[in-house]
């Protein structure tokens, strides 16, 4: 029986990745095994593996993160955060009942955040 999904995402520069997820998105670094990291926030766990030759502009890594409230504040925090936060799509309501926006992390991974609306 499946119980959860834990995305594994690449990182080029470990410190940049830790700074981005901890300082910009509020994750906590739980484990650092050198070339493998584990972070979490609000019950969401992400794993990261060293991939120093990945080209961010050609990265095909994408994840969708559900938000249960206040996506507007999260978007504003990302929008007004450091220049490390690259906005891919602005916050908008989608026909499938989600308010969404997307950003790219320093490694080129697309992170889409979505909150249900009625």
DRENTORKOL-3810 file (N, C-alpha, C; in nm, 4 decimals):
REM DRENTORKOL-3810
@n.u->0.0835; n.v->-0.1179; n.w->0.0000; ca.u->0.0000; ca.v->0.0000; ca.w->0.0000; c.u->0.0878; c.v->0.1240; c.w->0.0000
@n.u->0.0622; n.v->0.2173; n.w->-0.0910; ca.u->0.1373; ca.v->0.3427; ca.w->-0.0969; c.u->0.0913; c.v->0.4356; c.w->0.0141
@n.u->0.1845; n.v->0.5022; n.w->0.0778; ca.u->0.1475; ca.v->0.5921; ca.w->0.1872; c.u->0.1856; c.v->0.7380; c.w->0.1637
@n.u->0.2837; n.v->0.7632; n.w->0.0779; ca.u->0.3217; ca.v->0.9013; ca.w->0.0490; c.u->0.4153; c.v->0.9053; c.w->-0.0709
@n.u->0.4366; n.v->1.0251; n.w->-0.1202; ca.u->0.5310; ca.v->1.0492; ca.w->-0.2291; c.u->0.6339; c.v->1.1486; c.w->-0.1782
@n.u->0.7605; n.v->1.1201; n.w->-0.2000; ca.u->0.8672; ca.v->1.2101; ca.w->-0.1594; c.u->0.9496; c.v->1.2430; c.w->-0.2839
@n.u->0.9328; n.v->1.3651; n.w->-0.3379; ca.u->1.0106; ca.v->1.4026; ca.w->-0.4559; c.u->1.1607; c.v->1.4076; c.w->-0.4264
@n.u->1.2390; n.v->1.3623; n.w->-0.5230; ca.u->1.3850; ca.v->1.3754; ca.w->-0.5185; c.u->1.4226; c.v->1.4749; c.w->-0.6269
@n.u->1.4850; n.v->1.5830; n.w->-0.5851; ca.u->1.5174; ca.v->1.6918; ca.w->-0.6758; c.u->1.6681; c.v->1.7113; c.w->-0.6837
@n.u->1.7185; n.v->1.7555; n.w->-0.7981; ca.u->1.8627; ca.v->1.7763; ca.w->-0.8126; c.u->1.9082; c.v->1.9085; c.w->-0.7523
@n.u->2.0327; n.v->1.9115; n.w->-0.7079; ca.u->2.0936; ca.v->2.0394; ca.w->-0.6723; c.u->2.2305; c.v->2.0502; c.w->-0.7364
@n.u->2.2628; n.v->2.1738; n.w->-0.7754; ca.u->2.3937; ca.v->2.2038; ca.w->-0.8326; c.u->2.4873; c.v->2.2481; c.w->-0.7207
@n.u->2.4412; n.v->2.3477; n.w->-0.6464; ca.u->2.5191; ca.v->2.4045; ca.w->-0.5370; c.u->2.4412; c.v->2.3807; c.w->-0.4080
@n.u->2.4975; n.v->2.3020; n.w->-0.3190; ca.u->2.4269; ca.v->2.2635; ca.w->-0.1968; c.u->2.3876; c.v->2.3846; c.w->-0.1133
@n.u->2.4793; n.v->2.4766; n.w->-0.0895; ca.u->2.4487; ca.v->2.5899; ca.w->-0.0017; c.u->2.3416; c.v->2.6803; c.w->-0.0608
@n.u->2.3461; n.v->2.7040; n.w->-0.1918; ca.u->2.2415; ca.v->2.7840; ca.w->-0.2563; c.u->2.1053; c.v->2.7168; c.w->-0.2420
@n.u->2.1024; n.v->2.5864; n.w->-0.2567; ca.u->1.9774; ca.v->2.5118; ca.w->-0.2464; c.u->1.9229; c.v->2.5179; c.w->-0.1039
@n.u->2.0097; n.v->2.4951; n.w->-0.0061; ca.u->1.9669; ca.v->2.5025; ca.w->0.1338; c.u->1.9173; c.v->2.6435; c.w->0.1652
@n.u->1.9907; n.v->2.7450; n.w->0.1257; ca.u->1.9494; ca.v->2.8831; ca.w->0.1520; c.u->1.8134; c.v->2.9138; c.w->0.0905
@n.u->1.7919; n.v->2.8701; n.w->-0.0322; ca.u->1.6662; ca.v->2.8967; ca.w->-0.1009; c.u->1.5488; c.v->2.8310; c.w->-0.0284
@n.u->1.5601; n.v->2.7019; n.w->-0.0025; ca.u->1.4474; ca.v->2.6304; ca.w->0.0578; c.u->1.4257; c.v->2.6692; c.w->0.2041
@n.u->1.5326; n.v->2.6943; n.w->0.2771; ca.u->1.5189; ca.v->2.7307; ca.w->0.4191; c.u->1.4782; c.v->2.8773; c.w->0.4327
@n.u->1.5522; n.v->2.9684; n.w->0.3699; ca.u->1.5285; ca.v->3.1115; ca.w->0.3892; c.u->1.4110; c.v->3.1668; c.w->0.3088
@n.u->1.3911; n.v->3.1173; n.w->0.1886; ca.u->1.2832; ca.v->3.1704; ca.w->0.1047; c.u->1.1505; c.v->3.0980; c.w->0.1255
@n.u->1.1555; n.v->2.9657; n.w->0.1448; ca.u->1.0318; ca.v->2.8883; ca.w->0.1512; c.u->1.0007; c.v->2.8333; c.w->0.2895
@n.u->1.0912; n.v->2.8488; n.w->0.3850; ca.u->1.0629; ca.v->2.8088; ca.w->0.5216; c.u->1.0778; c.v->2.6614; c.w->0.5529
@n.u->1.1502; n.v->2.5876; n.w->0.4699; ca.u->1.1763; ca.v->2.4463; ca.w->0.4981; c.u->1.2817; c.v->2.4348; c.w->0.6079
@n.u->1.2891; n.v->2.3187; n.w->0.6702; ca.u->1.3908; ca.v->2.2879; ca.w->0.7694; c.u->1.4823; c.v->2.1803; c.w->0.7133
@n.u->1.6118; n.v->2.2023; n.w->0.7218; ca.u->1.7084; ca.v->2.1002; ca.w->0.6813; c.u->1.7126; c.v->1.9942; c.w->0.7899
@n.u->1.6706; n.v->1.8724; n.w->0.7592; ca.u->1.6670; ca.v->1.7632; ca.w->0.8569; c.u->1.7921; c.v->1.6768; c.w->0.8519
@n.u->1.8461; n.v->1.6552; n.w->0.7322; ca.u->1.9646; ca.v->1.5692; ca.w->0.7189; c.u->2.0519; c.v->1.6192; c.w->0.6051
@n.u->2.1822; n.v->1.6141; n.w->0.6285; ca.u->2.2799; ca.v->1.6514; ca.w->0.5275; c.u->2.3836; c.v->1.5406; c.w->0.5196
@n.u->2.3777; n.v->1.4645; n.w->0.4105; ca.u->2.4717; ca.v->1.3541; ca.w->0.3893; c.u->2.5750; c.v->1.3896; c.w->0.2835
@n.u->2.6071; n.v->1.5180; n.w->0.2728; ca.u->2.7063; ca.v->1.5605; ca.w->0.1742; c.u->2.6433; c.v->1.5838; c.w->0.0390
@n.u->2.6198; n.v->1.4762; n.w->-0.0352; ca.u->2.5587; ca.v->1.4911; ca.w->-0.1669; c.u->2.4113; c.v->1.4482; c.w->-0.1666
@n.u->2.3516; n.v->1.4407; n.w->-0.0473; ca.u->2.2093; ca.v->1.4059; ca.w->-0.0347; c.u->2.1515; c.v->1.4817; c.w->0.0852
@n.u->2.0422; n.v->1.5546; n.w->0.0609; ca.u->1.9793; ca.v->1.6375; ca.w->0.1635; c.u->1.8348; c.v->1.5951; c.w->0.1838
@n.u->1.7847; n.v->1.6133; n.w->0.3054; ca.u->1.6436; ca.v->1.5906; ca.w->0.3346; c.u->1.5922; c.v->1.7156; c.w->0.4056
@n.u->1.4835; n.v->1.7730; n.w->0.3511; ca.u->1.4212; ca.v->1.8909; ca.w->0.4103; c.u->1.2722; c.v->1.8648; c.w->0.4251
@n.u->1.2099; n.v->1.9387; n.w->0.5186; ca.u->1.0649; ca.v->1.9263; ca.w->0.5328; c.u->1.0036; c.v->2.0563; c.w->0.5810
@n.u->0.8723; n.v->2.0637; n.w->0.5588; ca.u->0.7923; ca.v->2.1781; ca.w->0.6037; c.u->0.6467; c.v->2.1348; c.w->0.6050
@n.u->0.5796; n.v->2.1561; n.w->0.7165; ca.u->0.4346; ca.v->2.1304; ca.w->0.7265; c.u->0.3951; c.v->1.9905; c.w->0.6791
@n.u->0.4769; n.v->1.8909; n.w->0.7088; ca.u->0.4448; ca.v->1.7541; ca.w->0.6696; c.u->0.4846; c.v->1.7175; c.w->0.5269
@n.u->0.5444; n.v->1.8121; n.w->0.4537; ca.u->0.5925; ca.v->1.7859; ca.w->0.3172; c.u->0.7420; c.v->1.7606; c.w->0.3257
@n.u->0.7863; n.v->1.6498; n.w->0.2715; ca.u->0.9275; ca.v->1.6122; ca.w->0.2737; c.u->0.9833; c.v->1.6159; c.w->0.1321
@n.u->1.1000; n.v->1.6773; n.w->0.1172; ca.u->1.1709; ca.v->1.6813; ca.w->-0.0099; c.u->1.3113; c.v->1.6267; c.w->0.0104
@n.u->1.3576; n.v->1.5473; n.w->-0.0854; ca.u->1.4947; ca.v->1.4975; ca.w->-0.0859; c.u->1.5668; c.v->1.5630; c.w->-0.2025
@n.u->1.6952; n.v->1.5840; n.w->-0.1871; ca.u->1.7772; ca.v->1.6482; ca.w->-0.2892; c.u->1.9038; c.v->1.5673; c.w->-0.3101
@n.u->1.9441; n.v->1.5527; n.w->-0.4360; ca.u->2.0665; ca.v->1.4797; ca.w->-0.4681; c.u->2.1583; c.v->1.5686; c.w->-0.5502
@n.u->2.2870; n.v->1.5511; n.w->-0.5322; ca.u->2.3864; ca.v->1.6295; ca.w->-0.6046; c.u->2.3841; c.v->1.5945; c.w->-0.7532
@n.u->2.3743; n.v->1.6997; n.w->-0.8364; ca.u->2.3743; ca.v->1.6829; ca.w->-0.9812; c.u->2.4436; c.v->1.8070; c.w->-1.0385
@n.u->2.5768; n.v->1.8166; n.w->-1.0179; ca.u->2.6492; ca.v->1.9400; ca.w->-1.0512; c.u->2.6535; c.v->1.9733; c.w->-1.1995
@n.u->2.6227; n.v->1.8796; n.w->-1.2872; ca.u->2.6296; ca.v->1.9069; ca.w->-1.4307; c.u->2.4941; c.v->1.9406; c.w->-1.4923
@n.u->2.3887; n.v->1.9450; n.w->-1.4111; ca.u->2.2573; ca.v->1.9782; ca.w->-1.4662; c.u->2.2578; c.v->2.1225; c.w->-1.5160
@n.u->2.1876; n.v->2.1474; n.w->-1.6243; ca.u->2.1752; ca.v->2.2819; ca.w->-1.6803; c.u->2.0363; c.v->2.3325; c.w->-1.6427
@n.u->2.0281; n.v->2.4328; n.w->-1.5518; ca.u->1.8975; ca.v->2.4761; ca.w->-1.5031; c.u->1.7972; c.v->2.5112; c.w->-1.6117
@n.u->1.8409; n.v->2.5752; n.w->-1.7175; ca.u->1.7472; ca.v->2.6153; ca.w->-1.8233; c.u->1.6903; c.v->2.4952; c.w->-1.8983
@n.u->1.7542; n.v->2.3807; n.w->-1.8860; ca.u->1.7078; ca.v->2.2608; ca.w->-1.9562; c.u->1.6530; c.v->2.1558; c.w->-1.8601
@n.u->1.6349; n.v->2.1951; n.w->-1.7336; ca.u->1.5865; ca.v->2.1024; ca.w->-1.6326; c.u->1.4392; c.v->2.0701; c.w->-1.6556
@n.u->1.4041; n.v->1.9433; n.w->-1.6443; ca.u->1.2656; ca.v->1.8996; ca.w->-1.6599; c.u->1.2058; c.v->1.8546; c.w->-1.5278
@n.u->1.2631; n.v->1.8969; n.w->-1.4165; ca.u->1.2115; ca.v->1.8586; ca.w->-1.2861; c.u->1.1011; c.v->1.9553; c.w->-1.2461
@n.u->0.9856; n.v->1.9000; n.w->-1.2072; ca.u->0.8714; ca.v->1.9812; ca.w->-1.1675; c.u->0.7960; c.v->1.9101; c.w->-1.0558
@n.u->0.7482; n.v->1.9878; n.w->-0.9575; ca.u->0.6601; ca.v->1.9308; ca.w->-0.8562; c.u->0.5463; c.v->2.0293; c.w->-0.8302
@n.u->0.4353; n.v->1.9755; n.w->-0.7809; ca.u->0.3167; ca.v->2.0541; ca.w->-0.7470; c.u->0.2971; c.v->2.0422; c.w->-0.5965
@n.u->0.2907; n.v->2.1559; n.w->-0.5301; ca.u->0.2760; ca.v->2.1603; ca.w->-0.3842; c.u->0.1411; c.v->2.2231; c.w->-0.3499
@n.u->0.0564; n.v->2.1493; n.w->-0.2811; ca.u->-0.0746; ca.v->2.2003; ca.w->-0.2411; c.u->-0.0609; c.v->2.2846; c.w->-0.1143
@n.u->-0.1339; n.v->2.3950; n.w->-0.1130; ca.u->-0.1377; ca.v->2.4872; ca.w->-0.0012; c.u->-0.2806; c.v->2.4869; c.w->0.0504
@n.u->-0.2986; n.v->2.4821; n.w->0.1833; ca.u->-0.4359; ca.v->2.4755; ca.w->0.2339; c.u->-0.4949; c.v->2.6123; c.w->0.2661
@n.u->-0.4122; n.v->2.7176; n.w->0.2692; ca.u->-0.4663; ca.v->2.8524; ca.w->0.2931; c.u->-0.3614; c.v->2.9578; c.w->0.2619
@n.u->-0.4080; n.v->3.0791; n.w->0.2344; ca.u->-0.3252; ca.v->3.1989; ca.w->0.2231; c.u->-0.2170; c.v->3.1915; c.w->0.1152
@n.u->-0.2538; n.v->3.1390; n.w->0.0002; ca.u->-0.1565; ca.v->3.1315; ca.w->-0.1100; c.u->-0.1136; c.v->3.2713; c.w->-0.1543
@n.u->-0.2004; n.v->3.3699; n.w->-0.1347; ca.u->-0.1659; ca.v->3.5073; ca.w->-0.1726; c.u->-0.0426; c.v->3.5560; c.w->-0.0956
@n.u->-0.0379; n.v->3.5267; n.w->0.0346; ca.u->0.0779; ca.v->3.5682; ca.w->0.1152; c.u->0.2049; c.v->3.4960; c.w->0.0720
@n.u->0.1927; n.v->3.3681; n.w->0.0408; ca.u->0.3088; ca.v->3.2918; ca.w->-0.0062; c.u->0.3605; c.v->3.3502; c.w->-0.1371
@n.u->0.2691; n.v->3.3829; n.w->-0.2286; ca.u->0.3103; ca.v->3.4428; ca.w->-0.3555; c.u->0.3814; c.v->3.5762; c.w->-0.3310
@n.u->0.3242; n.v->3.6605; n.w->-0.2441; ca.u->0.3864; ca.v->3.7901; ca.w->-0.2157; c.u->0.5245; c.v->3.7732; c.w->-0.1534
@n.u->0.5387; n.v->3.6761; n.w->-0.0642; ca.u->0.6695; ca.v->3.6510; ca.w->-0.0033; c.u->0.7711; c.v->3.6129; c.w->-0.1108
@n.u->0.7309; n.v->3.5281; n.w->-0.2040; ca.u->0.8214; ca.v->3.4889; ca.w->-0.3132; c.u->0.8492; c.v->3.6066; c.w->-0.4061
@n.u->0.7458; n.v->3.6821; n.w->-0.4374; ca.u->0.7592; ca.v->3.7951; ca.w->-0.5293; c.u->0.8496; c.v->3.9037; c.w->-0.4719
@n.u->0.8399; n.v->3.9272; n.w->-0.3422; ca.u->0.9179; ca.v->4.0323; ca.w->-0.2795; c.u->1.0462; c.v->3.9803; c.w->-0.2157
@n.u->1.0715; n.v->3.8500; n.w->-0.2285; ca.u->1.1904; ca.v->3.7892; ca.w->-0.1696; c.u->1.3147; c.v->3.8255; c.w->-0.2476
@n.u->1.4173; n.v->3.7504; n.w->-0.2221; ca.u->1.5455; ca.v->3.7791; ca.w->-0.2865; c.u->1.5371; c.v->3.7529; c.w->-0.4366
@n.u->1.6374; n.v->3.7981; n.w->-0.5054; ca.u->1.6424; ca.v->3.7774; ca.w->-0.6503; c.u->1.6593; c.v->3.6294; c.w->-0.6856
@n.u->1.6817; n.v->3.5439; n.w->-0.5831; ca.u->1.6954; ca.v->3.4004; ca.w->-0.6084; c.u->1.5611; c.v->3.3376; c.w->-0.6467
@n.u->1.4493; n.v->3.4086; n.w->-0.6210; ca.u->1.3178; ca.v->3.3549; ca.w->-0.6535; c.u->1.2786; c.v->3.4032; c.w->-0.7928
@n.u->1.2779; n.v->3.3104; n.w->-0.8856; ca.u->1.2388; ca.v->3.3418; ca.w->-1.0226; c.u->1.0923; c.v->3.3031; c.w->-1.0398
@n.u->1.0059; n.v->3.4012; n.w->-1.0617; ca.u->0.8644; ca.v->3.3770; ca.w->-1.0826; c.u->0.8458; c.v->3.3270; c.w->-1.2267
@n.u->0.7821; n.v->3.2108; n.w->-1.2405; ca.u->0.7533; ca.v->3.1563; ca.w->-1.3737; c.u->0.6135; c.v->3.1981; c.w->-1.4178
@n.u->0.5153; n.v->3.1800; n.w->-1.3292; ca.u->0.3790; ca.v->3.2267; ca.w->-1.3575; c.u->0.3273; c.v->3.2993; c.w->-1.2350
@n.u->0.2540; n.v->3.4053; n.w->-1.2575; ca.u->0.1949; ca.v->3.4842; ca.w->-1.1493; c.u->0.0754; c.v->3.4104; c.w->-1.0914
@n.u->0.0290; n.v->3.4528; n.w->-0.9763; ca.u->-0.0860; ca.v->3.3923; ca.w->-0.9103; c.u->-0.2108; c.v->3.4160; c.w->-0.9947
@n.u->-0.2789; n.v->3.3067; n.w->-1.0277; ca.u->-0.4022; ca.v->3.3178; ca.w->-1.1054; c.u->-0.4957; c.v->3.2025; c.w->-1.0728
@n.u->-0.6242; n.v->3.2263; n.w->-1.0928; ca.u->-0.7256; ca.v->3.1229; ca.w->-1.0715; c.u->-0.7383; c.v->3.0396; c.w->-1.1981
@n.u->-0.7351; n.v->2.9086; n.w->-1.1796; ca.u->-0.7428; ca.v->2.8158; ca.w->-1.2921; c.u->-0.8837; c.v->2.7555; c.w->-1.3014
@n.u->-0.9248; n.v->2.7115; n.w->-1.4192; ca.u->-1.0591; ca.v->2.6534; ca.w->-1.4337; c.u->-1.0773; c.v->2.5218; c.w->-1.3587
@n.u->-0.9698; n.v->2.4597; n.w->-1.3152; ca.u->-0.9802; ca.v->2.3336; ca.w->-1.2411; c.u->-0.9910; c.v->2.3554; c.w->-1.0906
@n.u->-1.0230; n.v->2.4788; n.w->-1.0499; ca.u->-1.0521; ca.v->2.5057; ca.w->-0.9099; c.u->-0.9317; c.v->2.5295; c.w->-0.8215
@n.u->-0.8214; n.v->2.5721; n.w->-0.8790; ca.u->-0.7001; ca.v->2.6010; ca.w->-0.8025; c.u->-0.6535; c.v->2.7427; c.w->-0.8317
@n.u->-0.6059; n.v->2.8115; n.w->-0.7278; ca.u->-0.5274; ca.v->2.9334; ca.w->-0.7452; c.u->-0.3829; c.v->2.8861; c.w->-0.7465
@n.u->-0.3088; n.v->2.9248; n.w->-0.8467; ca.u->-0.1732; ca.v->2.8717; ca.w->-0.8645; c.u->-0.0738; c.v->2.9803; c.w->-0.9014
@n.u->0.0512; n.v->2.9516; n.w->-0.8676; ca.u->0.1647; ca.v->3.0249; ca.w->-0.9224; c.u->0.2829; c.v->2.9291; c.w->-0.9250
@n.u->0.3834; n.v->2.9632; n.w->-1.0055; ca.u->0.5008; ca.v->2.8766; ca.w->-1.0180; c.u->0.6277; c.v->2.9603; c.w->-1.0084
@n.u->0.7283; n.v->2.9010; n.w->-0.9457; ca.u->0.8604; ca.v->2.9614; ca.w->-0.9347; c.u->0.9641; c.v->2.8564; c.w->-0.9752
@n.u->1.0856; n.v->2.9020; n.w->-0.9971; ca.u->1.1968; ca.v->2.8105; ca.w->-1.0245; c.u->1.2965; c.v->2.8218; c.w->-0.9105
@n.u->1.3479; n.v->2.7070; n.w->-0.8671; ca.u->1.4531; ca.v->2.7104; ca.w->-0.7649; c.u->1.5878; c.v->2.7347; c.w->-0.8340
@n.u->1.6973; n.v->2.7500; n.w->-0.7605; ca.u->1.8268; ca.v->2.7795; ca.w->-0.8227; c.u->1.8775; c.v->2.6701; c.w->-0.9161
@n.u->1.8159; n.v->2.5519; n.w->-0.9103; ca.u->1.8593; ca.v->2.4396; ca.w->-0.9923; c.u->1.7720; c.v->2.4207; c.w->-1.1157
@n.u->1.6744; n.v->2.5098; n.w->-1.1350; ca.u->1.5858; ca.v->2.5019; ca.w->-1.2501; c.u->1.4607; c.v->2.4187; c.w->-1.2282
@n.u->1.4402; n.v->2.3667; n.w->-1.1065; ca.u->1.3201; ca.v->2.2893; ca.w->-1.0775; c.u->1.2008; c.v->2.3838; c.w->-1.0693
@n.u->1.0930; n.v->2.3497; n.w->-1.1389; ca.u->0.9706; ca.v->2.4272; ca.w->-1.1355; c.u->0.8870; c.v->2.3810; c.w->-1.0163
@n.u->0.8543; n.v->2.4750; n.w->-0.9280; ca.u->0.7700; ca.v->2.4478; ca.w->-0.8121; c.u->0.6382; c.v->2.5214; c.w->-0.8329
@n.u->0.5304; n.v->2.4471; n.w->-0.8532; ca.u->0.3979; ca.v->2.5078; ca.w->-0.8673; c.u->0.3245; c.v->2.4907; c.w->-0.7355
@n.u->0.2697; n.v->2.6001; n.w->-0.6844; ca.u->0.1916; ca.v->2.5990; ca.w->-0.5613; c.u->0.0460; c.v->2.6186; c.w->-0.5978
@n.u->-0.0429; n.v->2.5388; n.w->-0.5372; ca.u->-0.1852; ca.v->2.5514; ca.w->-0.5667; c.u->-0.2715; c.v->2.5405; c.w->-0.4432
@n.u->-0.3751; n.v->2.6238; n.w->-0.4391; ca.u->-0.4733; ca.v->2.6220; ca.w->-0.3293; c.u->-0.6122; c.v->2.6116; c.w->-0.3912
@n.u->-0.6943; n.v->2.5208; n.w->-0.3394; ca.u->-0.8298; ca.v->2.5038; ca.w->-0.3903; c.u->-0.9161; c.v->2.6249; c.w->-0.3580
@n.u->-1.0033; n.v->2.6589; n.w->-0.4510; ca.u->-1.1033; ca.v->2.7618; ca.w->-0.4250; c.u->-1.2371; c.v->2.7109; c.w->-0.4763
@n.u->-1.3449; n.v->2.7752; n.w->-0.4300; ca.u->-1.4769; ca.v->2.7325; ca.w->-0.4782; c.u->-1.5500; c.v->2.8461; c.w->-0.5439
END
